[in-house]
Amino acid sequence: MPGEHEGLGLTPTPDDGMRLSDTAPWDEAERPHREPSSGEALVYSEQGRQAGQHLIDVHDMLRRELNDLRHLLAQVKEGALDAGQARGALAEMALRQNDWTLGAFCARYCRAVAGHHGLEDEAVFPHLARSDAALAPVIERLTAEHLVIADALDAVDRALVEHINNRADFAPLQRAIDFLTDALLSHLSYEEHELVEPLARHGFYAGQL
């Protein structure tokens, strides 16, 4: 809906289509889409634009931290190679510290994503559905995708436990993070394209705009 968002003055993040995992989290062709609103018929307030932009800003934070997570995993992998070939016991201690850091970051990041989605499911989505009944199929789909992402976060946690018990094998952890990456980036883009404009009309809660 390029024209619609241009009229609003906001730019939802495009999905570049790049995928890292061999397993697709869902069939994107089955996603419902709302009917675009007429840009000529609507005048958006500055507060409404800020509401739409806020969703993009929160998603950008999640994207940056996901990138940090992937970079941290790469650093731990490099540490594992050094530990195995040159550093010996001392490097093994550093690797344990790196693993602890990765685990702490994953736990914090998982809580942030789960908290963001929980707020949407419990408050934002019901408000939007009450404000615009035509959004119901999109909101139902977004809620279902939240469940898939929650499972993907749990899979990362399980892979971390597995890696602690088998430090030489990064494959399960890499697969779990790749799947999470595909699911989360696809979902965030879809959600922005569907909800940025309705948020600019209705806000995050009743009475906001």
N, C-alpha and C positions, 0 to 999 in steps of 0.2 A: 504494500500500500504506500508506495513512495510519495505520491502527491499529497495524501492525507497527512503524513508525518512532516512533509515540507511545510504545509500550511500551519502545522502546530509549532514548527521551529525546533523539533527534537529529532534525534537520529538514533533509533534502535540499533543495537549492534548486529551486524550481519553474521550469518553462519557461513564460514568459509568452506564448509563441506569436507574438511580434512578429518579423517578418522584414524585412530591409532590401534584400536582393538579389532580383532577378527569377529567379535560378537557384538551385534547391534543391540542397544538397550531397548529399542522399540521400533515399530514401523512408522517412520515419519510421514509416509503418504496417507496414513489414517488420521492424522491430526485434523481436527475441525478448525475452521477459521471464522471469525466474526465478520459480519458485513461492515465494510468501511463506512465511517460517517462522512457526510458531505462537509468538506472544509469551508465551503461558501456559506453554509447554513449555521455554522458554529463560530462563536467568538470565545476564545480561551482567556481566562484570567492569568495574570502572572503567577498567582499562587497555584493554579491548575498546572501550568507548565512546570513549576518547581516540583509538584507531586510526580509528574511523569518522569522528570529528570532524576528524581530521587531513586526511583527503581533502577534506572541505568547506573547511577553512581554506586548503589549497593552491590549490584551485579559486577561492576568493574572491580570492586574490592575483592569479591569472591574469585574473580578471574586472576587477579594479581596474586592472591594467596595460593591458588592452585598452581600457578607458574612457580611460585616459591617452593611449593611442595615437590614439584618435579625436579627443580634445580637441586634441592637438598638431597633427594634420592640419588641424583647423579654424583654429588659430592661423596656420599657414603659409598657408592660403588667404587669411586676412585680410591677411597681410603682402604677398601677391602683388597683391592689389587696391590697396593703398597704393602699392606700388612702381610699378605701371603708371600710376597717375593722379597721383601727387604727389611721391613721394620721389626719383625719378630714380636716378642711379647710386649714391648713398649707400644708398638703400633697397634697391637691387639687391644690394649687398654684404650687408645684413642678411638678405635672403631666402636668399642662399647659405648663410649661417650657420644659418638655420632649417632649410634642407634637410639640412644636415649633421647637425644635432641629430635631426631626424626619422629620418634613415637610421641613425644610431647607436642610437637607441631601438628601431627596428624590428629591427635585427640582434640586440640584446640580448634583446628579447622573444621573437624567433623561437627563439633558443638555449634560453631558459627553457622554452618550450612543448615543443620537441623533446626536451629533456632529461627533462622530466616524463614524456612519453609513452614515451620510450625505457626509462626505469626500469620503468614499468608493464609494457611488452611483455616485457622481458628477465627480470624478477624477480617482480613482484607477481602478474601474471596467471598464470604457470605455477604459483606457489604456491597460488593460489585454485583453479585447475583441479584440482590434485592433492588439495586438501582437500575439494572439493565438485564431483563430476563433472557435476552438473546445471547448473553455471554455464558449461559449455563453449560453448553457443551464444551466450550473452551476451558472453563474452570474445572469441570469434571476431569478433563484430560490432564490439565496441569496438576491436579491433586493426585491422579494416578501416577504421573511421572515423578512426583515427590516420593512416592513409595519405592519406586525403582531406584532412585538416587539414595534413599535411606539404606536400602539393601547394599548398594555399591559402597557406601561409607562403611557399613559393617564388614564388607569383604576386605576393605583396606585394613581394618583393625585386625581381622583374623590373619591376614597375610603378614602383618607386622609380628604377631605372635609366632607364626611359623618361621619367619626369618630369624627371630631371636634364637630359635632352636636349631636353625640350619643356616648359619651366617654366610656360607659360600654360595647359596642359591638365592639369587635375586629375582628369578623369573616369576614366581607367584605374586610377589609384591609389585613388580613392574606391570604384570597383566591387570592386577586389581586397580592400580592407579591409572593405567591407560583406559580401562573401561569407565572409571569414574570421570576422567577427563572428557571422553566422548559424550557421556550422558549429560554431564553438567553444562558443558558449553553449548550443546544442542538445545537443552532445555532453557537456559537463560536467554538465548537469542529468540526462541519461539515465544517465550513469555513476554519479552519486551515488545515484540511486534504485535502481539495481541492485546496487551494491557496498558501500554504507555498512553495511548489516546484515551481509553476509558478512564484511566486515573486522572487525566487532565480535566475530564468532565465531572467526575464524581468524587475524587480524592480517595484517600486510604480509609476514611471512616466518615460516618454521617456527620454533617455539619462542618467538615473541614473547609469546604469551599463556599 
